[in-house]
């Protein structure tokens, strides 16, 4: 005689046999049910997809740009001067066009961090990380052979990501100090970000993919995941390659990363040439909060967060990359674009600017007080106020907008 699936009772020919079999089957069913309940409790349900944000299409023609002198005066008083590059010089100027002065000569900055408490400013100048002192003197930071493609920072601390090429790995990031000294390698690739009010950094991670159609005549190495951590600490995966491509497309890579001032929210722009691009908003624990689709053929050029008296807002500047515009440098494009703002409180988005002011846009920055967005183009600098969505421009201000720090460079 044999046992029935582990039931302790055995088969026999007595009249009680059916009762024994039933008892065994009941026990089996109860065991399976209990096992099913345990499995249901242990195996987590898949996370619900993030809500899709409905973004109104950008208008073909934006509203006529007005010069509001009173608005310019108010912005100049509250937001501090702009940092712009003009004719090979780094300059600062108030939004109303006054108090323009040269900060450094022969500097073509594409990003800036600072000024710090001692007045030091650090810029990315054609791949070279340069400290600009109060007297305009410049000093190269980092290894002599290190060319950076991205720069972020807080106070005097900096995070750079390497220009890919040669034998250098795409995740050859560096932690540096504006004061100089030893550099610390960190395995983060471009793009990189640093929360303005928290000890949180982020950057792209692998697997790495060669992408054509972003720059002329060469493939560009792009990451397919996003890592986050503390400066000098271990980086953790915020958004894995599988999740990124499930949300943004089979060949999607990371285009831009931005961290909210407190580091509790991150924005990741992802996509691939010839396919739609999206912006994903995530919490610090990796949970996706929103998915913001961009207009067809438009690729994110800049992203940034602001905190205006507790109102946390993400701004995304998307530029037209259809057809021949796909690989053209920003300033030489004759295509337009638009700027949208996503409110973290209401989880809604609206278009702030579009049309002629965005043609050949070449620079973008939030004001330090979180009230205004600045966009530069060959036609001048456009200022957009969040409160009333007032479109204005300071005609005297020309040049490529690099940053909008809260304090003047001494």
C-alpha positions in Angstrom: 0.0 0.0 0.0 1.2 3.5 -0.7 0.6 7.0 0.8 -1.7 9.5 -0.8 0.3 12.7 -1.4 1.8 12.6 2.1 -1.6 11.9 3.8 -0.8 9.9 7.0 -3.7 7.6 6.5 -3.5 4.6 4.2 -5.7 2.8 1.7 -7.6 -0.2 2.9 -10.7 -2.1 2.0 -12.8 -1.1 4.9 -16.1 0.8 4.6 -14.3 3.8 6.0 -12.1 4.1 2.9 -14.1 6.8 1.1 -14.1 8.9 4.3 -10.3 8.6 4.4 -9.9 9.6 0.8 -12.2 12.6 1.2 -10.3 13.6 4.3 -7.1 13.4 2.3 -8.4 15.5 -0.6 -9.8 18.1 1.8 -6.4 18.4 3.4 -4.8 18.7 0.0 -7.2 21.4 -1.1 -6.7 23.4 2.2 -2.9 23.1 1.7 -3.1 24.4 -1.8 -5.4 27.2 -0.8 -3.1 28.2 2.0 -0.1 28.0 -0.3 -1.9 30.2 -2.8 -2.6 32.8 -0.2 1.0 32.8 1.0 2.2 33.2 -2.5 -0.2 36.0 -3.2 1.0 37.8 -0.1 4.7 37.3 -0.8 4.8 38.0 -4.5 4.2 41.8 -5.0 1.7 43.0 -7.5 3.3 44.9 -10.5 3.4 48.6 -10.0 0.6 50.6 -11.7 1.9 52.6 -14.7 2.4 56.3 -13.9 -0.4 58.7 -15.0 0.0 60.2 -18.5 0.1 64.0 -18.3 -2.1 65.7 -20.8 0.0 68.5 -22.3 -1.7 71.0 -24.6 0.0 71.2 -28.0 2.3 74.2 -28.4 0.7 77.0 -30.5 2.1 77.5 -34.0 2.5 81.2 -33.2 3.2 82.3 -29.7 1.6 85.4 -28.3 3.3 88.6 -29.3 6.2 89.4 -27.1 5.7 92.6 -25.1 8.3 94.7 -23.3 7.0 95.3 -19.8 9.4 97.8 -18.2 7.8 97.4 -14.7 8.1 93.6 -14.9 11.8 93.9 -16.0 12.5 96.3 -13.1 10.9 93.9 -10.6 12.7 90.8 -11.9 16.0 92.7 -11.8 15.5 93.5 -8.2 14.4 90.0 -7.0 16.1 87.5 -9.2 19.7 88.7 -9.6 21.7 89.1 -12.8 21.9 86.7 -15.7 25.2 85.0 -16.8 25.5 85.1 -20.6 28.2 84.4 -23.2 28.7 87.0 -25.8 31.5 87.5 -28.3 33.7 85.0 -26.5 33.3 86.7 -23.1 31.4 85.6 -20.0 29.3 88.5 -18.8 26.7 89.2 -16.2 23.8 91.6 -16.8 20.6 92.4 -15.0 17.4 91.3 -16.8 16.5 95.0 -17.6 19.8 95.3 -19.5 21.7 97.4 -17.0 24.9 96.8 -15.1 26.5 94.6 -17.8 30.1 93.7 -17.0 32.7 91.2 -18.2 33.3 88.4 -15.7 36.0 86.6 -17.8 37.6 87.0 -21.2 38.0 84.2 -23.8 35.5 81.9 -22.1 32.7 80.2 -24.1 30.8 78.6 -21.2 28.0 76.1 -21.7 27.3 75.5 -18.0 28.2 77.3 -14.8 28.1 76.5 -11.0 28.2 79.3 -8.4 29.3 81.8 -7.5 30.4 80.3 -4.1 30.7 82.2 -0.9 34.1 83.5 -1.9 32.9 84.7 -5.3 34.4 81.8 -7.2 32.6 80.6 -10.4 33.2 77.4 -12.2 32.3 77.0 -15.8 32.4 74.3 -18.5 34.4 75.9 -21.4 34.6 73.7 -24.6 35.0 70.6 -22.5 37.5 72.1 -20.0 36.4 72.7 -16.4 37.5 76.2 -15.5 37.5 78.1 -12.2 36.9 81.9 -12.6 38.2 84.0 -9.7 36.9 87.3 -8.7 39.6 89.2 -10.7 38.7 87.2 -13.9 41.7 84.9 -13.7 41.0 81.4 -14.9 42.4 78.1 -13.7 41.8 74.6 -15.2 40.4 72.0 -12.8 40.6 68.2 -13.1 43.1 66.1 -14.9 44.9 67.7 -17.8 43.5 65.2 -20.3 40.0 65.2 -19.0 37.3 66.7 -21.3 33.8 67.0 -19.8 30.5 67.0 -21.5 28.4 67.9 -18.5 28.9 69.8 -15.2 26.7 70.2 -12.1 27.5 71.2 -8.5 26.6 72.8 -5.2 28.6 75.4 -3.4 32.2 74.6 -4.2 31.6 70.9 -5.0 31.4 69.8 -8.5 30.3 66.7 -10.5 31.5 66.3 -14.1 30.8 63.6 -16.7 33.3 62.8 -19.4 33.2 63.5 -23.1 33.1 60.0 -24.5 35.8 59.1 -26.9 39.0 57.1 -27.3 39.6 54.7 -24.5 37.7 56.6 -21.9 34.7 54.8 -20.4 31.3 56.6 -20.7 30.8 56.4 -16.9 34.1 58.2 -16.1 32.6 60.8 -13.9 34.6 63.0 -11.4 33.8 64.6 -8.1 35.9 67.8 -7.8 36.3 70.9 -5.7 36.4 74.4 -6.9 39.4 74.9 -4.5 41.4 72.3 -6.4 43.0 69.3 -4.8 42.3 65.6 -5.3 39.6 64.5 -7.7 37.5 61.4 -7.0 36.2 59.1 -9.7 32.6 58.2 -9.7 30.8 55.8 -12.1 28.3 58.2 -13.6 27.9 59.2 -17.2 26.3 62.1 -18.9 24.0 63.7 -18.2 24.6 64.5 -14.5 22.6 66.5 -11.9 23.0 67.8 -8.4 20.1 68.8 -6.2 20.5 72.5 -5.4 19.4 72.1 -1.8 20.3 68.5 -0.9 23.2 66.1 -0.9 21.9 64.1 -3.8 23.5 63.5 -7.2 22.4 61.6 -10.3 23.7 60.6 -13.7 23.3 58.1 -16.5 24.3 54.5 -16.2 24.7 51.4 -18.4 24.1 49.4 -20.4 25.6 51.9 -22.8 24.3 52.2 -26.4 25.7 53.8 -29.5 23.1 56.2 -30.9 23.1 57.7 -34.3 21.2 60.7 -35.4 22.1 63.0 -32.4 25.4 64.4 -33.6 26.7 64.7 -37.2 28.9 62.0 -38.6 29.3 60.0 -35.4 27.5 57.7 -33.0 27.1 59.0 -29.4 27.3 56.7 -26.3 24.2 57.1 -24.2 23.1 55.4 -21.0 20.0 53.4 -20.6 19.5 53.7 -16.8 19.7 56.4 -14.2 21.7 56.2 -11.0 21.3 58.3 -7.8 23.2 58.6 -4.6 25.1 60.9 -2.3 28.4 62.6 -3.2 31.2 60.1 -2.4 28.7 57.3 -1.6 27.4 54.3 -3.4 25.1 55.0 -6.4 21.8 53.1 -6.6 19.6 52.4 -9.6 16.7 54.9 -9.7 15.4 53.8 -13.1 16.6 50.5 -14.7 17.2 50.0 -18.4 14.1 47.7 -18.7 11.8 50.2 -17.0 13.2 53.1 -19.0 12.7 51.4 -22.3 9.2 50.1 -21.3 8.2 53.7 -20.7 10.0 55.5 -23.5 10.5 53.0 -26.3 12.6 49.9 -27.2 15.7 51.9 -28.2 15.3 54.7 -25.7 18.3 56.2 -24.0 18.8 58.9 -21.3 18.8 62.4 -22.8 18.6 64.6 -19.7 18.3 64.3 -15.9 17.2 67.0 -13.3 16.8 66.8 -9.6 14.3 68.8 -7.5 15.9 71.2 -5.0 15.3 68.8 -2.1 16.3 65.7 -4.1 12.9 64.0 -3.5 11.9 64.1 -7.2 13.8 63.4 -10.4 13.0 64.1 -14.0 14.4 61.9 -16.7 14.0 62.7 -20.4 14.3 59.6 -22.6 13.7 58.6 -26.2 15.5 57.9 -29.5 15.9 59.7 -32.8 12.9 59.4 -35.0 10.7 58.3 -32.2 8.6 60.2 -29.6 10.4 61.6 -26.5 9.0 61.6 -23.0 9.8 63.0 -19.6 9.4 60.6 -16.6 9.0 62.0 -13.1 10.1 59.7 -10.3 10.3 59.8 -6.5 13.5 59.2 -4.7 12.5 55.5 -4.1 12.1 55.0 -7.9 8.3 55.1 -8.0 7.1 56.8 -11.2 4.9 59.8 -10.6 4.1 61.0 -14.1 4.9 60.4 -17.8 4.9 63.6 -19.9 5.0 63.1 -23.7 6.6 65.7 -25.9 5.3 66.9 -29.2 6.2 64.7 -32.2 9.7 65.4 -33.5 10.6 67.6 -30.5 13.6 66.6 -28.3 14.3 67.9 -24.8 17.2 70.4 -24.8 17.0 71.6 -21.1 15.2 70.6 -17.9 15.2 72.3 -14.6 13.3 72.4 -11.3 12.3 75.4 -9.1 10.8 75.8 -5.7 8.8 78.9 -5.4 7.6 79.2 -1.8 6.7 75.5 -1.7 5.4 75.2 -5.3 7.8 72.7 -6.9 7.8 73.1 -10.7 9.6 71.3 -13.5 10.3 73.2 -16.7 11.2 71.3 -19.9 12.4 73.1 -23.0 11.8 71.0 -26.1 13.2 72.0 -29.5 12.2 70.9 -33.0 14.5 68.1 -34.3 12.5 67.0 -37.4 14.3 66.4 -40.7 17.5 68.4 -41.2 17.2 69.9 -37.7 18.0 66.5 -36.1 21.8 67.0 -35.8 22.1 70.8 -36.2 23.8 72.7 -33.4 21.2 74.5 -31.2 22.1 78.1 -32.2 22.2 77.4 -35.9 18.8 75.7 -36.0 16.0 77.6 -37.7 13.4 75.5 -36.0 11.3 76.5 -33.0 10.2 74.7 -29.9 8.3 75.3 -26.7 8.7 75.3 -22.9 6.2 73.5 -20.7 5.9 73.6 -16.9 4.7 70.6 -14.8 3.4 71.4 -11.3 4.3 68.7 -8.7 1.4 69.7 -6.5 -1.4 69.5 -9.0 0.4 67.1 -11.4 -0.7 69.2 -14.4 1.3 70.8 -17.2 1.0 73.9 -19.3 2.9 75.5 -22.1 4.8 78.6 -21.0 6.4 79.7 -24.3 6.3 78.8 -28.0 6.6 80.3 -31.4 9.1 82.9 -32.6 10.9 83.4 -29.2 12.0 79.7 -29.4 13.5 79.9 -32.9 17.2 78.8 -32.6 16.9 78.9 -28.8 20.4 78.3 -27.4 20.2 78.8 -23.6 17.8 78.2 -20.7 17.8 78.8 -16.9 15.5 79.2 -13.9 15.9 82.3 -11.8 17.2 81.5 -8.3 13.9 82.7 -6.7 11.9 80.2 -8.8 9.7 82.9 -10.2 10.9 83.2 -13.8 12.3 81.2 -16.7 14.8 82.7 -19.1 15.4 81.5 -22.7 18.0 83.0 -25.0 18.1 83.0 -28.8 19.7 85.1 -31.5 16.6 87.4 -31.1 17.3 88.2 -27.5 16.4 86.9 -24.0 12.8 85.9 -23.3 11.6 86.1 -19.7 8.6 84.1 -18.6 7.0 84.7 -15.2 5.2 81.8 -13.7 2.6 83.9 -11.8 0.8 85.4 -14.8 2.6 83.8 -17.7 3.7 87.2 -18.8 5.8 87.2 -21.9 8.5 89.9 -21.9 11.9 90.5 -23.2 14.8 92.8 -22.2 15.9 94.0 -25.6 19.4 95.2 -24.3 20.2 91.6 -23.1 21.8 89.6 -25.9 24.0 86.5 -25.8 23.6 82.8 -24.8 22.1 82.3 -21.4 24.3 80.1 -19.2 22.9 80.5 -15.7 20.8 82.7 -13.5 22.4 82.7 -10.1 20.9 84.4 -7.1 23.8 86.7 -6.4 26.1 88.8 -8.6 29.6 87.6 -9.2 31.8 89.9 -7.0 
